[in-house]
Amino acid sequence: MLSFENVAKLLPHAQQLVNSKYETHILAGLNSTLNILCKFERQIMDTKHRKLSDPDYRNNRELQEQMRKCQACVEKFRDFVNSKGFKKALLRDGEVNSTSRKLEAQIESLLSDFDR
């Protein structure tokens, strides 16, 4: 089962695929990351909102730990979108370009919302 911890461990592997010279590997990394983001974007934002709405956040160890894991996950998405391989994928043609553009928009939206 995927969790924030597992997502943070998986994203570097997807990033390695995107660094490949082979289009099929690049697409596998992009699509994997896109699927993970689609699955976890709501959970990430819900965790952030729980933190903001909890007046006793400083004493809520469970929520603090969940937020720490959530932030680590978000940082892996940030690393992914800033990686050299991802930047190269944005310059490619065809399906790699369209998939990387879609992923870039979704990650940038997540980062923008999360950083508010």
C-alpha positions as CSV (number, residue, x, y, z in Angstrom):
1,M,0.0,0.0,0.0
2,L,1.3,3.5,-0.8
3,S,1.9,6.0,1.9
4,F,3.7,9.3,2.1
5,E,6.9,7.4,3.1
6,N,6.6,4.9,0.2
7,V,5.9,7.7,-2.3
8,A,9.0,9.5,-1.1
9,K,11.0,6.3,-1.7
10,L,9.4,5.7,-5.2
11,L,9.8,9.1,-6.8
12,P,13.6,8.9,-7.0
13,H,13.2,5.6,-9.0
14,A,10.7,7.3,-11.3
15,Q,13.1,10.1,-11.7
16,Q,15.9,7.7,-12.7
17,L,13.6,6.4,-15.4
18,V,13.0,9.9,-16.7
19,N,16.8,10.4,-16.9
20,S,17.0,7.5,-19.4
21,K,17.7,8.0,-23.1
22,Y,15.0,5.5,-24.0
23,E,11.5,7.0,-24.6
24,T,9.7,4.0,-23.1
25,H,11.6,4.4,-19.9
26,I,11.0,8.1,-19.8
27,L,7.3,7.6,-20.3
28,A,7.2,4.9,-17.6
29,G,8.8,7.4,-15.1
30,L,6.5,10.2,-16.2
31,N,3.3,8.2,-16.1
32,S,4.2,6.6,-12.8
33,T,4.8,10.0,-11.2
34,L,1.6,11.3,-12.7
35,N,-0.4,8.4,-11.3
36,I,1.2,8.8,-7.9
37,L,0.4,12.5,-7.9
38,C,-3.2,11.9,-8.9
39,K,-3.6,9.4,-6.1
40,F,-1.9,11.5,-3.4
41,E,-2.6,15.2,-4.3
42,R,-5.9,15.3,-2.3
43,Q,-4.3,13.5,0.7
44,I,-1.4,15.9,0.7
45,M,-3.6,18.9,0.7
46,D,-6.0,17.4,3.3
47,T,-3.0,16.8,5.6
48,K,-1.9,20.4,5.2
49,H,-5.4,21.7,5.9
50,R,-5.6,19.5,9.0
51,K,-2.4,21.1,10.3
52,L,-3.7,24.6,9.6
53,S,-7.1,23.9,11.2
54,D,-5.8,22.2,14.4
55,P,-5.4,24.8,17.1
56,D,-3.5,22.3,19.2
57,Y,-1.1,21.3,16.4
58,R,2.0,21.9,18.6
59,N,0.8,19.2,21.0
60,N,-0.5,16.8,18.3
61,R,2.4,14.4,17.8
62,E,0.5,12.2,15.4
63,L,-0.4,15.1,13.1
64,Q,3.2,16.5,13.3
65,E,4.6,13.1,12.2
66,Q,2.0,12.9,9.4
67,M,2.9,16.4,8.3
68,R,6.7,15.6,8.4
69,K,6.1,12.7,6.1
70,C,3.8,14.8,3.8
71,Q,6.4,17.5,3.5
72,A,9.1,14.9,2.6
73,C,6.8,13.6,-0.1
74,V,6.2,17.1,-1.5
75,E,9.9,17.8,-1.5
76,K,10.4,14.7,-3.7
77,F,7.9,16.1,-6.2
78,R,9.8,19.3,-6.1
79,D,13.0,17.5,-6.7
80,F,11.4,15.6,-9.6
81,V,10.1,18.7,-11.4
82,N,13.5,20.4,-11.0
83,S,15.6,17.4,-12.2
84,K,17.7,17.6,-15.3
85,G,16.0,14.6,-16.8
86,F,12.6,16.1,-16.4
87,K,13.8,19.4,-17.9
88,K,15.0,17.4,-20.9
89,A,11.7,15.6,-21.2
90,L,10.0,18.9,-21.5
91,L,12.1,19.6,-24.6
92,R,11.3,16.3,-26.3
93,D,8.6,15.8,-28.9
94,G,5.4,13.7,-29.0
95,E,4.0,11.8,-26.1
96,V,7.0,12.5,-23.8
97,N,6.4,16.2,-24.3
98,S,2.7,16.2,-23.7
99,T,2.9,13.9,-20.7
100,S,5.8,15.9,-19.1
101,R,3.8,19.2,-19.7
102,K,0.7,17.7,-18.0
103,L,2.8,16.5,-15.1
104,E,4.6,19.8,-14.8
105,A,1.3,21.7,-14.6
106,Q,0.0,19.3,-11.9
107,I,3.2,19.4,-9.8
108,E,3.4,23.2,-10.1
109,S,-0.2,23.5,-9.0
110,L,0.4,21.2,-6.0
111,L,3.5,23.1,-5.0
112,S,1.8,26.4,-5.3
113,D,-1.2,25.3,-3.2
114,F,1.0,23.6,-0.6
115,D,3.4,26.5,-0.2
116,R,0.6,29.0,0.5
